[in-house]
Amino acid sequence: MEIDWPALRALAAETAASAHAPYSKLQVGAAGQVGDGRVIVGCNVENASYGLTLCAECGLVSALHASGGGTITAVSVRTPDGSCLLPCGRCRQ
């Protein structure tokens, strides 16, 4: 299956604008393509207790399972202005 990287990047940046980041001010969006062609998204949601903060990648995985599961075949992580970000440290583990 072909991956439309420009569209995935744009969707990640668009989703980042929905993030709730009052503490770090770093809004993050993630967009992923699933093996069956679906596209899923997630954004970070911060909490005053940093340990309860949810990263965009965790939101992406939650969306995957909530929509029927599958295998993520491509991921883009971006800020609202389109800057590229690496997945968070926890998600790189």
PyMOL Python script that loads the backbone (N, CA, C, O; Angstrom):
from pymol import cmd

cmd.read_pdbstr("""\
ATOM      1  N   MET A   1       0.841  -1.180   0.000  1.00  0.00           N
ATOM      2  CA  MET A   1       0.000   0.000   0.000  1.00  0.00           C
ATOM      3  C   MET A   1       0.888   1.246   0.000  1.00  0.00           C
ATOM      4  O   MET A   1       1.853   1.350   0.757  1.00  0.00           O
ATOM      5  N   GLU A   2       0.534   2.166  -0.857  1.00  0.00           N
ATOM      6  CA  GLU A   2       1.276   3.423  -0.982  1.00  0.00           C
ATOM      7  C   GLU A   2       0.978   4.332   0.210  1.00  0.00           C
ATOM      8  O   GLU A   2      -0.160   4.413   0.672  1.00  0.00           O
ATOM      9  N   ILE A   3       2.010   5.012   0.699  1.00  0.00           N
ATOM     10  CA  ILE A   3       1.852   5.948   1.811  1.00  0.00           C
ATOM     11  C   ILE A   3       1.909   7.368   1.255  1.00  0.00           C
ATOM     12  O   ILE A   3       2.875   7.742   0.591  1.00  0.00           O
ATOM     13  N   ASP A   4       0.883   8.144   1.526  1.00  0.00           N
ATOM     14  CA  ASP A   4       0.826   9.543   1.099  1.00  0.00           C
ATOM     15  C   ASP A   4       1.455  10.388   2.212  1.00  0.00           C
ATOM     16  O   ASP A   4       0.754  10.940   3.060  1.00  0.00           O
ATOM     17  N   TRP A   5       2.796  10.478   2.191  1.00  0.00           N
ATOM     18  CA  TRP A   5       3.516  11.176   3.252  1.00  0.00           C
ATOM     19  C   TRP A   5       3.123  12.637   3.402  1.00  0.00           C
ATOM     20  O   TRP A   5       2.945  13.088   4.533  1.00  0.00           O
ATOM     21  N   PRO A   6       2.977  13.407   2.318  1.00  0.00           N
ATOM     22  CA  PRO A   6       2.568  14.811   2.496  1.00  0.00           C
ATOM     23  C   PRO A   6       1.220  14.935   3.210  1.00  0.00           C
ATOM     24  O   PRO A   6       1.051  15.807   4.062  1.00  0.00           O
ATOM     25  N   ALA A   7       0.264  14.073   2.870  1.00  0.00           N
ATOM     26  CA  ALA A   7      -1.052  14.130   3.523  1.00  0.00           C
ATOM     27  C   ALA A   7      -0.947  13.717   4.989  1.00  0.00           C
ATOM     28  O   ALA A   7      -1.601  14.307   5.849  1.00  0.00           O
ATOM     29  N   LEU A   8      -0.127  12.707   5.275  1.00  0.00           N
ATOM     30  CA  LEU A   8       0.045  12.254   6.656  1.00  0.00           C
ATOM     31  C   LEU A   8       0.687  13.352   7.499  1.00  0.00           C
ATOM     32  O   LEU A   8       0.274  13.590   8.634  1.00  0.00           O
ATOM     33  N   ARG A   9       1.691  14.015   6.947  1.00  0.00           N
ATOM     34  CA  ARG A   9       2.356  15.116   7.654  1.00  0.00           C
ATOM     35  C   ARG A   9       1.392  16.265   7.915  1.00  0.00           C
ATOM     36  O   ARG A   9       1.372  16.830   9.009  1.00  0.00           O
ATOM     37  N   ALA A  10       0.589  16.613   6.903  1.00  0.00           N
ATOM     38  CA  ALA A  10      -0.369  17.714   7.053  1.00  0.00           C
ATOM     39  C   ALA A  10      -1.428  17.373   8.098  1.00  0.00           C
ATOM     40  O   ALA A  10      -1.820  18.239   8.881  1.00  0.00           O
ATOM     41  N   LEU A  11      -1.891  16.135   8.120  1.00  0.00           N
ATOM     42  CA  LEU A  11      -2.900  15.723   9.089  1.00  0.00           C
ATOM     43  C   LEU A  11      -2.332  15.738  10.508  1.00  0.00           C
ATOM     44  O   LEU A  11      -3.033  16.112  11.448  1.00  0.00           O
ATOM     45  N   ALA A  12      -1.080  15.338  10.672  1.00  0.00           N
ATOM     46  CA  ALA A  12      -0.442  15.381  11.991  1.00  0.00           C
ATOM     47  C   ALA A  12      -0.349  16.827  12.485  1.00  0.00           C
ATOM     48  O   ALA A  12      -0.622  17.102  13.653  1.00  0.00           O
ATOM     49  N   ALA A  13       0.031  17.743  11.607  1.00  0.00           N
ATOM     50  CA  ALA A  13       0.122  19.163  11.983  1.00  0.00           C
ATOM     51  C   ALA A  13      -1.251  19.726  12.320  1.00  0.00           C
ATOM     52  O   ALA A  13      -1.393  20.490  13.275  1.00  0.00           O
ATOM     53  N   GLU A  14      -2.261  19.354  11.544  1.00  0.00           N
ATOM     54  CA  GLU A  14      -3.627  19.815  11.808  1.00  0.00           C
ATOM     55  C   GLU A  14      -4.120  19.294  13.159  1.00  0.00           C
ATOM     56  O   GLU A  14      -4.762  20.025  13.913  1.00  0.00           O
ATOM     57  N   THR A  15      -3.822  18.051  13.456  1.00  0.00           N
ATOM     58  CA  THR A  15      -4.249  17.439  14.714  1.00  0.00           C
ATOM     59  C   THR A  15      -3.517  18.058  15.903  1.00  0.00           C
ATOM     60  O   THR A  15      -4.087  18.165  16.989  1.00  0.00           O
ATOM     61  N   ALA A  16      -2.269  18.465  15.713  1.00  0.00           N
ATOM     62  CA  ALA A  16      -1.498  19.093  16.786  1.00  0.00           C
ATOM     63  C   ALA A  16      -2.190  20.345  17.310  1.00  0.00           C
ATOM     64  O   ALA A  16      -2.061  20.679  18.487  1.00  0.00           O
ATOM     65  N   ALA A  17      -2.913  21.030  16.453  1.00  0.00           N
ATOM     66  CA  ALA A  17      -3.610  22.243  16.869  1.00  0.00           C
ATOM     67  C   ALA A  17      -4.710  21.947  17.897  1.00  0.00           C
ATOM     68  O   ALA A  17      -5.176  22.857  18.581  1.00  0.00           O
ATOM     69  N   SER A  18      -5.123  20.684  18.006  1.00  0.00           N
ATOM     70  CA  SER A  18      -6.148  20.292  18.984  1.00  0.00           C
ATOM     71  C   SER A  18      -5.555  19.857  20.319  1.00  0.00           C
ATOM     72  O   SER A  18      -6.293  19.549  21.255  1.00  0.00           O
ATOM     73  N   ALA A  19      -4.242  19.829  20.411  1.00  0.00           N
ATOM     74  CA  ALA A  19      -3.580  19.362  21.636  1.00  0.00           C
ATOM     75  C   ALA A  19      -3.878  20.280  22.819  1.00  0.00           C
ATOM     76  O   ALA A  19      -4.161  21.466  22.652  1.00  0.00           O
ATOM     77  N   HIS A  20      -3.805  19.702  24.013  1.00  0.00           N
ATOM     78  CA  HIS A  20      -3.992  20.456  25.256  1.00  0.00           C
ATOM     79  C   HIS A  20      -2.633  20.476  25.962  1.00  0.00           C
ATOM     80  O   HIS A  20      -2.263  19.513  26.634  1.00  0.00           O
ATOM     81  N   ALA A  21      -1.899  21.569  25.806  1.00  0.00           N
ATOM     82  CA  ALA A  21      -0.533  21.653  26.322  1.00  0.00           C
ATOM     83  C   ALA A  21      -0.303  22.952  27.100  1.00  0.00           C
ATOM     84  O   ALA A  21       0.549  23.753  26.717  1.00  0.00           O
ATOM     85  N   PRO A  22      -1.052  23.171  28.187  1.00  0.00           N
ATOM     86  CA  PRO A  22      -0.919  24.440  28.921  1.00  0.00           C
ATOM     87  C   PRO A  22       0.385  24.564  29.698  1.00  0.00           C
ATOM     88  O   PRO A  22       0.746  25.671  30.097  1.00  0.00           O
ATOM     89  N   TYR A  23       1.092  23.482  29.924  1.00  0.00           N
ATOM     90  CA  TYR A  23       2.310  23.524  30.736  1.00  0.00           C
ATOM     91  C   TYR A  23       3.562  23.613  29.878  1.00  0.00           C
ATOM     92  O   TYR A  23       4.377  24.515  30.072  1.00  0.00           O
ATOM     93  N   SER A  24       3.728  22.706  28.947  1.00  0.00           N
ATOM     94  CA  SER A  24       4.926  22.727  28.106  1.00  0.00           C
ATOM     95  C   SER A  24       4.793  23.691  26.934  1.00  0.00           C
ATOM     96  O   SER A  24       5.793  24.148  26.380  1.00  0.00           O
ATOM     97  N   LYS A  25       3.558  23.996  26.562  1.00  0.00           N
ATOM     98  CA  LYS A  25       3.262  24.814  25.375  1.00  0.00           C
ATOM     99  C   LYS A  25       3.661  24.110  24.070  1.00  0.00           C
ATOM    100  O   LYS A  25       3.642  24.732  23.008  1.00  0.00           O
ATOM    101  N   LEU A  26       4.017  22.837  24.137  1.00  0.00           N
ATOM    102  CA  LEU A  26       4.403  22.075  22.947  1.00  0.00           C
ATOM    103  C   LEU A  26       3.219  21.228  22.508  1.00  0.00           C
ATOM    104  O   LEU A  26       2.947  20.171  23.078  1.00  0.00           O
ATOM    105  N   GLN A  27       2.522  21.708  21.488  1.00  0.00           N
ATOM    106  CA  GLN A  27       1.396  20.958  20.935  1.00  0.00           C
ATOM    107  C   GLN A  27       1.939  19.940  19.939  1.00  0.00           C
ATOM    108  O   GLN A  27       2.720  20.278  19.050  1.00  0.00           O
ATOM    109  N   VAL A  28       1.512  18.689  20.103  1.00  0.00           N
ATOM    110  CA  VAL A  28       2.013  17.596  19.260  1.00  0.00           C
ATOM    111  C   VAL A  28       0.837  16.841  18.665  1.00  0.00           C
ATOM    112  O   VAL A  28      -0.135  16.532  19.355  1.00  0.00           O
ATOM    113  N   GLY A  29       0.939  16.551  17.391  1.00  0.00           N
ATOM    114  CA  GLY A  29      -0.051  15.727  16.709  1.00  0.00           C
ATOM    115  C   GLY A  29       0.640  14.556  16.042  1.00  0.00           C
ATOM    116  O   GLY A  29       1.773  14.669  15.573  1.00  0.00           O
ATOM    117  N   ALA A  30      -0.050  13.439  16.004  1.00  0.00           N
ATOM    118  CA  ALA A  30       0.471  12.247  15.332  1.00  0.00           C
ATOM    119  C   ALA A  30      -0.601  11.730  14.385  1.00  0.00           C
ATOM    120  O   ALA A  30      -1.782  11.688  14.730  1.00  0.00           O
ATOM    121  N   ALA A  31      -0.186  11.344  13.211  1.00  0.00           N
ATOM    122  CA  ALA A  31      -1.093  10.728  12.240  1.00  0.00           C
ATOM    123  C   ALA A  31      -0.440   9.439  11.777  1.00  0.00           C
ATOM    124  O   ALA A  31       0.763   9.397  11.520  1.00  0.00           O
ATOM    125  N   GLY A  32      -1.235   8.397  11.672  1.00  0.00           N
ATOM    126  CA  GLY A  32      -0.696   7.112  11.267  1.00  0.00           C
ATOM    127  C   GLY A  32      -1.573   6.432  10.242  1.00  0.00           C
ATOM    128  O   GLY A  32      -2.793   6.597  10.227  1.00  0.00           O
ATOM    129  N   GLN A  33      -0.932   5.673   9.396  1.00  0.00           N
ATOM    130  CA  GLN A  33      -1.662   4.862   8.427  1.00  0.00           C
ATOM    131  C   GLN A  33      -1.666   3.429   8.916  1.00  0.00           C
ATOM    132  O   GLN A  33      -0.643   2.914   9.368  1.00  0.00           O
ATOM    133  N   VAL A  34      -2.817   2.791   8.826  1.00  0.00           N
ATOM    134  CA  VAL A  34      -2.987   1.406   9.248  1.00  0.00           C
ATOM    135  C   VAL A  34      -2.881   0.514   8.015  1.00  0.00           C
ATOM    136  O   VAL A  34      -3.148   0.956   6.897  1.00  0.00           O
ATOM    137  N   GLY A  35      -2.493  -0.735   8.220  1.00  0.00           N
ATOM    138  CA  GLY A  35      -2.318  -1.674   7.120  1.00  0.00           C
ATOM    139  C   GLY A  35      -3.513  -1.813   6.197  1.00  0.00           C
ATOM    140  O   GLY A  35      -3.350  -2.125   5.017  1.00  0.00           O
ATOM    141  N   ASP A  36      -4.719  -1.583   6.719  1.00  0.00           N
ATOM    142  CA  ASP A  36      -5.922  -1.699   5.885  1.00  0.00           C
ATOM    143  C   ASP A  36      -6.286  -0.390   5.179  1.00  0.00           C
ATOM    144  O   ASP A  36      -7.326  -0.304   4.527  1.00  0.00           O
ATOM    145  N   GLY A  37      -5.425   0.632   5.311  1.00  0.00           N
ATOM    146  CA  GLY A  37      -5.643   1.899   4.623  1.00  0.00           C
ATOM    147  C   GLY A  37      -6.242   2.996   5.480  1.00  0.00           C
ATOM    148  O   GLY A  37      -6.221   4.160   5.082  1.00  0.00           O
ATOM    149  N   ARG A  38      -6.780   2.657   6.655  1.00  0.00           N
ATOM    150  CA  ARG A  38      -7.325   3.698   7.531  1.00  0.00           C
ATOM    151  C   ARG A  38      -6.223   4.659   7.954  1.00  0.00           C
ATOM    152  O   ARG A  38      -5.050   4.291   8.007  1.00  0.00           O
ATOM    153  N   VAL A  39      -6.610   5.881   8.252  1.00  0.00           N
ATOM    154  CA  VAL A  39      -5.690   6.873   8.812  1.00  0.00           C
ATOM    155  C   VAL A  39      -6.246   7.266  10.175  1.00  0.00           C
ATOM    156  O   VAL A  39      -7.432   7.574  10.303  1.00  0.00           O
ATOM    157  N   ILE A  40      -5.393   7.256  11.187  1.00  0.00           N
ATOM    158  CA  ILE A  40      -5.792   7.565  12.554  1.00  0.00           C
ATOM    159  C   ILE A  40      -4.948   8.712  13.074  1.00  0.00           C
ATOM    160  O   ILE A  40      -3.863   8.977  12.557  1.00  0.00           O
ATOM    161  N   VAL A  41      -5.447   9.394  14.098  1.00  0.00           N
ATOM    162  CA  VAL A  41      -4.732  10.543  14.652  1.00  0.00           C
ATOM    163  C   VAL A  41      -4.761  10.526  16.175  1.00  0.00           C
ATOM    164  O   VAL A  41      -5.588   9.853  16.790  1.00  0.00           O
ATOM    165  N   GLY A  42      -3.846  11.274  16.765  1.00  0.00           N
ATOM    166  CA  GLY A  42      -3.806  11.480  18.204  1.00  0.00           C
ATOM    167  C   GLY A  42      -3.075  12.775  18.499  1.00  0.00           C
ATOM    168  O   GLY A  42      -2.273  13.238  17.687  1.00  0.00           O
ATOM    169  N   CYS A  43      -3.347  13.365  19.663  1.00  0.00           N
ATOM    170  CA  CYS A  43      -2.650  14.583  20.078  1.00  0.00           C
ATOM    171  C   CYS A  43      -2.308  14.464  21.558  1.00  0.00           C
ATOM    172  O   CYS A  43      -2.909  13.672  22.283  1.00  0.00           O
ATOM    173  N   ASN A  44      -1.338  15.259  21.995  1.00  0.00           N
ATOM    174  CA  ASN A  44      -0.964  15.206  23.409  1.00  0.00           C
ATOM    175  C   ASN A  44      -1.993  15.930  24.265  1.00  0.00           C
ATOM    176  O   ASN A  44      -2.608  16.908  23.840  1.00  0.00           O
ATOM    177  N   VAL A  45      -2.164  15.420  25.491  1.00  0.00           N
ATOM    178  CA  VAL A  45      -3.080  16.006  26.469  1.00  0.00           C
ATOM    179  C   VAL A  45      -2.326  16.053  27.791  1.00  0.00           C
ATOM    180  O   VAL A  45      -2.105  15.023  28.428  1.00  0.00           O
ATOM    181  N   GLU A  46      -1.932  17.268  28.198  1.00  0.00           N
ATOM    182  CA  GLU A  46      -1.149  17.422  29.425  1.00  0.00           C
ATOM    183  C   GLU A  46      -2.035  17.495  30.654  1.00  0.00           C
ATOM    184  O   GLU A  46      -3.212  17.846  30.582  1.00  0.00           O
ATOM    185  N   ASN A  47      -1.433  17.152  31.782  1.00  0.00           N
ATOM    186  CA  ASN A  47      -2.095  17.185  33.080  1.00  0.00           C
ATOM    187  C   ASN A  47      -1.122  17.835  34.050  1.00  0.00           C
ATOM    188  O   ASN A  47       0.091  17.746  33.859  1.00  0.00           O
ATOM    189  N   ALA A  48      -1.627  18.478  35.075  1.00  0.00           N
ATOM    190  CA  ALA A  48      -0.748  19.102  36.068  1.00  0.00           C
ATOM    191  C   ALA A  48       0.189  18.073  36.693  1.00  0.00           C
ATOM    192  O   ALA A  48       1.296  18.412  37.113  1.00  0.00           O
ATOM    193  N   SER A  49      -0.243  16.843  36.753  1.00  0.00           N
ATOM    194  CA  SER A  49       0.609  15.741  37.192  1.00  0.00           C
ATOM    195  C   SER A  49       1.263  15.172  35.940  1.00  0.00           C
ATOM    196  O   SER A  49       0.621  14.441  35.186  1.00  0.00           O
ATOM    197  N   TYR A  50       2.537  15.500  35.710  1.00  0.00           N
ATOM    198  CA  TYR A  50       3.190  15.117  34.461  1.00  0.00           C
ATOM    199  C   TYR A  50       3.089  13.623  34.172  1.00  0.00           C
ATOM    200  O   TYR A  50       3.045  13.222  33.009  1.00  0.00           O
ATOM    201  N   GLY A  51       3.052  12.798  35.209  1.00  0.00           N
ATOM    202  CA  GLY A  51       2.949  11.354  35.001  1.00  0.00           C
ATOM    203  C   GLY A  51       1.642  10.932  34.360  1.00  0.00           C
ATOM    204  O   GLY A  51       1.546   9.835  33.809  1.00  0.00           O
ATOM    205  N   LEU A  52       0.634  11.791  34.424  1.00  0.00           N
ATOM    206  CA  LEU A  52      -0.657  11.477  33.814  1.00  0.00           C
ATOM    207  C   LEU A  52      -0.824  12.104  32.435  1.00  0.00           C
ATOM    208  O   LEU A  52      -1.870  11.949  31.805  1.00  0.00           O
ATOM    209  N   THR A  53       0.189  12.802  31.969  1.00  0.00           N
ATOM    210  CA  THR A  53       0.146  13.399  30.643  1.00  0.00           C
ATOM    211  C   THR A  53       0.129  12.294  29.589  1.00  0.00           C
ATOM    212  O   THR A  53       0.825  11.287  29.718  1.00  0.00           O
ATOM    213  N   LEU A  54      -0.675  12.497  28.547  1.00  0.00           N
ATOM    214  CA  LEU A  54      -0.741  11.540  27.447  1.00  0.00           C
ATOM    215  C   LEU A  54      -0.056  12.141  26.223  1.00  0.00           C
ATOM    216  O   LEU A  54      -0.363  13.261  25.814  1.00  0.00           O
ATOM    217  N   CYS A  55       0.864  11.391  25.650  1.00  0.00           N
ATOM    218  CA  CYS A  55       1.538  11.868  24.447  1.00  0.00           C
ATOM    219  C   CYS A  55       0.661  11.611  23.217  1.00  0.00           C
ATOM    220  O   CYS A  55      -0.288  10.829  23.270  1.00  0.00           O
ATOM    221  N   ALA A  56       0.987  12.267  22.136  1.00  0.00           N
ATOM    222  CA  ALA A  56       0.220  12.120  20.899  1.00  0.00           C
ATOM    223  C   ALA A  56       0.268  10.688  20.383  1.00  0.00           C
ATOM    224  O   ALA A  56      -0.715  10.182  19.840  1.00  0.00           O
ATOM    225  N   GLU A  57       1.415  10.040  20.555  1.00  0.00           N
ATOM    226  CA  GLU A  57       1.565   8.672  20.052  1.00  0.00           C
ATOM    227  C   GLU A  57       0.666   7.697  20.807  1.00  0.00           C
ATOM    228  O   GLU A  57       0.131   6.758  20.216  1.00  0.00           O
ATOM    229  N   CYS A  58       0.497   7.918  22.121  1.00  0.00           N
ATOM    230  CA  CYS A  58      -0.425   7.073  22.896  1.00  0.00           C
ATOM    231  C   CYS A  58      -1.858   7.306  22.437  1.00  0.00           C
ATOM    232  O   CYS A  58      -2.649   6.365  22.368  1.00  0.00           O
ATOM    233  N   GLY A  59      -2.192   8.543  22.127  1.00  0.00           N
ATOM    234  CA  GLY A  59      -3.513   8.830  21.580  1.00  0.00           C
ATOM    235  C   GLY A  59      -3.729   8.132  20.249  1.00  0.00           C
ATOM    236  O   GLY A  59      -4.827   7.662  19.952  1.00  0.00           O
ATOM    237  N   LEU A  60      -2.677   8.069  19.457  1.00  0.00           N
ATOM    238  CA  LEU A  60      -2.730   7.386  18.162  1.00  0.00           C
ATOM    239  C   LEU A  60      -3.021   5.901  18.355  1.00  0.00           C
ATOM    240  O   LEU A  60      -3.862   5.335  17.657  1.00  0.00           O
ATOM    241  N   VAL A  61      -2.331   5.276  19.295  1.00  0.00           N
ATOM    242  CA  VAL A  61      -2.525   3.848  19.557  1.00  0.00           C
ATOM    243  C   VAL A  61      -3.923   3.598  20.123  1.00  0.00           C
ATOM    244  O   VAL A  61      -4.553   2.595  19.789  1.00  0.00           O
ATOM    245  N   SER A  62      -4.408   4.492  20.969  1.00  0.00           N
ATOM    246  CA  SER A  62      -5.775   4.358  21.486  1.00  0.00           C
ATOM    247  C   SER A  62      -6.784   4.437  20.343  1.00  0.00           C
ATOM    248  O   SER A  62      -7.737   3.659  20.299  1.00  0.00           O
ATOM    249  N   ALA A  63      -6.578   5.365  19.430  1.00  0.00           N
ATOM    250  CA  ALA A  63      -7.473   5.490  18.274  1.00  0.00           C
ATOM    251  C   ALA A  63      -7.423   4.233  17.410  1.00  0.00           C
ATOM    252  O   ALA A  63      -8.442   3.808  16.865  1.00  0.00           O
ATOM    253  N   LEU A  64      -6.248   3.646  17.289  1.00  0.00           N
ATOM    254  CA  LEU A  64      -6.106   2.405  16.520  1.00  0.00           C
ATOM    255  C   LEU A  64      -6.993   1.315  17.113  1.00  0.00           C
ATOM    256  O   LEU A  64      -7.773   0.686  16.398  1.00  0.00           O
ATOM    257  N   HIS A  65      -6.876   1.099  18.389  1.00  0.00           N
ATOM    258  CA  HIS A  65      -7.636   0.027  19.036  1.00  0.00           C
ATOM    259  C   HIS A  65      -9.132   0.348  19.102  1.00  0.00           C
ATOM    260  O   HIS A  65      -9.963  -0.551  18.977  1.00  0.00           O
ATOM    261  N   ALA A  66      -9.472   1.608  19.295  1.00  0.00           N
ATOM    262  CA  ALA A  66     -10.886   1.995  19.348  1.00  0.00           C
ATOM    263  C   ALA A  66     -11.572   1.834  17.993  1.00  0.00           C
ATOM    264  O   ALA A  66     -12.792   1.687  17.923  1.00  0.00           O
ATOM    265  N   SER A  67     -10.786   1.863  16.922  1.00  0.00           N
ATOM    266  CA  SER A  67     -11.366   1.763  15.580  1.00  0.00           C
ATOM    267  C   SER A  67     -11.214   0.374  14.962  1.00  0.00           C
ATOM    268  O   SER A  67     -11.420   0.200  13.761  1.00  0.00           O
ATOM    269  N   GLY A  68     -10.859  -0.603  15.774  1.00  0.00           N
ATOM    270  CA  GLY A  68     -10.821  -1.971  15.261  1.00  0.00           C
ATOM    271  C   GLY A  68      -9.459  -2.640  15.259  1.00  0.00           C
ATOM    272  O   GLY A  68      -9.350  -3.805  14.877  1.00  0.00           O
ATOM    273  N   GLY A  69      -8.415  -1.931  15.676  1.00  0.00           N
ATOM    274  CA  GLY A  69      -7.087  -2.530  15.746  1.00  0.00           C
ATOM    275  C   GLY A  69      -6.402  -2.592  14.391  1.00  0.00           C
ATOM    276  O   GLY A  69      -6.855  -1.992  13.416  1.00  0.00           O
ATOM    277  N   GLY A  70      -5.319  -3.318  14.353  1.00  0.00           N
ATOM    278  CA  GLY A  70      -4.542  -3.446  13.121  1.00  0.00           C
ATOM    279  C   GLY A  70      -3.088  -3.123  13.366  1.00  0.00           C
ATOM    280  O   GLY A  70      -2.644  -3.023  14.510  1.00  0.00           O
ATOM    281  N   THR A  71      -2.352  -2.961  12.288  1.00  0.00           N
ATOM    282  CA  THR A  71      -0.925  -2.670  12.344  1.00  0.00           C
ATOM    283  C   THR A  71      -0.657  -1.298  11.745  1.00  0.00           C
ATOM    284  O   THR A  71      -1.057  -1.017  10.615  1.00  0.00           O
ATOM    285  N   ILE A  72       0.018  -0.451  12.501  1.00  0.00           N
ATOM    286  CA  ILE A  72       0.393   0.867  11.992  1.00  0.00           C
ATOM    287  C   ILE A  72       1.574   0.685  11.047  1.00  0.00           C
ATOM    288  O   ILE A  72       2.590   0.095  11.415  1.00  0.00           O
ATOM    289  N   THR A  73       1.433   1.195   9.830  1.00  0.00           N
ATOM    290  CA  THR A  73       2.482   1.036   8.822  1.00  0.00           C
ATOM    291  C   THR A  73       3.271   2.307   8.564  1.00  0.00           C
ATOM    292  O   THR A  73       4.338   2.251   7.953  1.00  0.00           O
ATOM    293  N   ALA A  74       2.771   3.458   9.016  1.00  0.00           N
ATOM    294  CA  ALA A  74       3.474   4.732   8.837  1.00  0.00           C
ATOM    295  C   ALA A  74       2.989   5.712   9.888  1.00  0.00           C
ATOM    296  O   ALA A  74       1.813   5.718  10.251  1.00  0.00           O
ATOM    297  N   VAL A  75       3.912   6.550  10.379  1.00  0.00           N
ATOM    298  CA  VAL A  75       3.560   7.550  11.395  1.00  0.00           C
ATOM    299  C   VAL A  75       4.286   8.855  11.096  1.00  0.00           C
ATOM    300  O   VAL A  75       5.448   8.858  10.690  1.00  0.00           O
ATOM    301  N   SER A  76       3.582   9.957  11.302  1.00  0.00           N
ATOM    302  CA  SER A  76       4.189  11.278  11.252  1.00  0.00           C
ATOM    303  C   SER A  76       3.840  11.996  12.546  1.00  0.00           C
ATOM    304  O   SER A  76       2.697  11.942  12.999  1.00  0.00           O
ATOM    305  N   VAL A  77       4.817  12.667  13.142  1.00  0.00           N
ATOM    306  CA  VAL A  77       4.611  13.421  14.383  1.00  0.00           C
ATOM    307  C   VAL A  77       5.044  14.865  14.101  1.00  0.00           C
ATOM    308  O   VAL A  77       6.175  15.119  13.688  1.00  0.00           O
ATOM    309  N   ARG A  78       4.113  15.809  14.334  1.00  0.00           N
ATOM    310  CA  ARG A  78       4.347  17.210  13.957  1.00  0.00           C
ATOM    311  C   ARG A  78       3.820  18.193  14.988  1.00  0.00           C
ATOM    312  O   ARG A  78       3.017  17.842  15.853  1.00  0.00           O
ATOM    313  N   THR A  79       4.286  19.427  14.880  1.00  0.00           N
ATOM    314  CA  THR A  79       3.737  20.556  15.627  1.00  0.00           C
ATOM    315  C   THR A  79       2.698  21.235  14.740  1.00  0.00           C
ATOM    316  O   THR A  79       2.605  20.909  13.556  1.00  0.00           O
ATOM    317  N   PRO A  80       1.907  22.177  15.280  1.00  0.00           N
ATOM    318  CA  PRO A  80       0.902  22.844  14.442  1.00  0.00           C
ATOM    319  C   PRO A  80       1.480  23.566  13.222  1.00  0.00           C
ATOM    320  O   PRO A  80       0.805  23.688  12.201  1.00  0.00           O
ATOM    321  N   ASP A  81       2.719  24.044  13.321  1.00  0.00           N
ATOM    322  CA  ASP A  81       3.316  24.725  12.161  1.00  0.00           C
ATOM    323  C   ASP A  81       3.973  23.760  11.181  1.00  0.00           C
ATOM    324  O   ASP A  81       4.568  24.189  10.192  1.00  0.00           O
ATOM    325  N   GLY A  82       3.868  22.456  11.450  1.00  0.00           N
ATOM    326  CA  GLY A  82       4.404  21.448  10.536  1.00  0.00           C
ATOM    327  C   GLY A  82       5.814  20.987  10.848  1.00  0.00           C
ATOM    328  O   GLY A  82       6.358  20.146  10.133  1.00  0.00           O
ATOM    329  N   SER A  83       6.420  21.524  11.906  1.00  0.00           N
ATOM    330  CA  SER A  83       7.769  21.084  12.259  1.00  0.00           C
ATOM    331  C   SER A  83       7.749  19.606  12.638  1.00  0.00           C
ATOM    332  O   SER A  83       6.849  19.135  13.333  1.00  0.00           O
ATOM    333  N   CYS A  84       8.755  18.899  12.167  1.00  0.00           N
ATOM    334  CA  CYS A  84       8.871  17.466  12.416  1.00  0.00           C
ATOM    335  C   CYS A  84       9.371  17.216  13.837  1.00  0.00           C
ATOM    336  O   CYS A  84      10.290  17.891  14.302  1.00  0.00           O
ATOM    337  N   LEU A  85       8.770  16.251  14.524  1.00  0.00           N
ATOM    338  CA  LEU A  85       9.201  15.833  15.846  1.00  0.00           C
ATOM    339  C   LEU A  85       9.471  14.331  15.833  1.00  0.00           C
ATOM    340  O   LEU A  85       8.857  13.592  15.063  1.00  0.00           O
ATOM    341  N   LEU A  86      10.378  13.889  16.674  1.00  0.00           N
ATOM    342  CA  LEU A  86      10.565  12.447  16.878  1.00  0.00           C
ATOM    343  C   LEU A  86       9.526  11.961  17.874  1.00  0.00           C
ATOM    344  O   LEU A  86       9.062  12.737  18.709  1.00  0.00           O
ATOM    345  N   PRO A  87       9.154  10.690  17.800  1.00  0.00           N
ATOM    346  CA  PRO A  87       8.259  10.161  18.836  1.00  0.00           C
ATOM    347  C   PRO A  87       8.894  10.363  20.211  1.00  0.00           C
ATOM    348  O   PRO A  87      10.117  10.419  20.337  1.00  0.00           O
ATOM    349  N   CYS A  88       8.052  10.471  21.236  1.00  0.00           N
ATOM    350  CA  CYS A  88       8.561  10.702  22.589  1.00  0.00           C
ATOM    351  C   CYS A  88       9.426   9.530  23.061  1.00  0.00           C
ATOM    352  O   CYS A  88       9.371   8.440  22.491  1.00  0.00           O
ATOM    353  N   GLY A  89      10.200   9.758  24.074  1.00  0.00           N
ATOM    354  CA  GLY A  89      11.108   8.731  24.586  1.00  0.00           C
ATOM    355  C   GLY A  89      10.415   7.452  25.006  1.00  0.00           C
ATOM    356  O   GLY A  89      10.902   6.357  24.727  1.00  0.00           O
ATOM    357  N   ARG A  90       9.285   7.584  25.672  1.00  0.00           N
ATOM    358  CA  ARG A  90       8.543   6.398  26.095  1.00  0.00           C
ATOM    359  C   ARG A  90       8.097   5.591  24.880  1.00  0.00           C
ATOM    360  O   ARG A  90       8.171   4.362  24.892  1.00  0.00           O
ATOM    361  N   CYS A  91       7.644   6.256  23.855  1.00  0.00           N
ATOM    362  CA  CYS A  91       7.140   5.554  22.681  1.00  0.00           C
ATOM    363  C   CYS A  91       8.259   4.975  21.822  1.00  0.00           C
ATOM    364  O   CYS A  91       8.026   4.041  21.055  1.00  0.00           O
ATOM    365  N   ARG A  92       9.465   5.514  21.940  1.00  0.00           N
ATOM    366  CA  ARG A  92      10.596   4.941  21.202  1.00  0.00           C
ATOM    367  C   ARG A  92      11.122   3.672  21.853  1.00  0.00           C
ATOM    368  O   ARG A  92      11.901   2.940  21.243  1.00  0.00           O
ATOM    369  N   GLN A  93      10.704   3.405  23.087  1.00  0.00           N
ATOM    370  CA  GLN A  93      11.199   2.219  23.790  1.00  0.00           C
ATOM    371  C   GLN A  93      10.747   0.978  23.102  1.00  0.00           C
ATOM    372  O   GLN A  93      11.065  -0.125  23.547  1.00  0.00           O
TER     373      GLN A  93
END
""", "prot")
cmd.dss("prot")
cmd.show_as("cartoon", "prot")
cmd.util.cbc("prot")
cmd.orient("prot")
